[in-house]
Amino acid sequence: MARQSRHGAPVILLTRPEAQAARLADDLRARLGPDLRIVISPLMAPVFLAPDLPRRDWTGLLFTSANGVEGAGRISLLTGGRAWCVGDATAAAAAVAGYQAQSAGGNARDLAELVIQSGAAGPMLHVRGQEVTGHLAKMLNSAGIETHETLVYRQDALPLSAEARALLAGDNPVIAPLYSPRTARLLSQELLAIPPVARLSVAAISPAAARSVTFTPWQLSVAARPDGEAMLDAVAGLLATAPQP
């Protein structure tokens, strides 16, 4: 349930999948204050898969999302083994799941560089979703580290909720943090049918996500780094410059 807010006060619209959005809401309130009004309306929901994997002695798993960690856990993949993770949030999820997790603190290229510089050997397995950015397996194979991929989830698209639609039709300025190019495309598609009345600003996690926004935001901020802390900074910056009641 969204909190009540002053008329005209900025509202944060979270479009991440439910679990990630709930964690992000906690982080935002811890950073920006407990009275921050947040509306959660996921534009994607994970559907977990059960891939048929060859029997291999994997030296480590590569995770580029927390959903990949959950998908691996659901099929008991290399439980307790080494996990190389794209960022801190993914590494935290992997550690909770029992993996020996190490974070690259960045994007897929940073993760590939971390693995290469470590001197680790293959075969490794990139446990991922149907849609990813970057070519992690290709980069590692090119560096001589045998790397395979498996799909353990897909993200099915969802429409904006009635609460989110009402928010976008209202008077309050809205800030939407967008964590992937696909989410940016999905929100853009939704807004074709319901052009927003509200002044809608966007915090994008990367230039690729920003380029995928096809509507014209009131303001657009690109995170300084593709990680959670930089996104909190971007949202805080937009909130500081948003029209106030």
Disulfide bonds with the S-S distance in Angstrom:
none
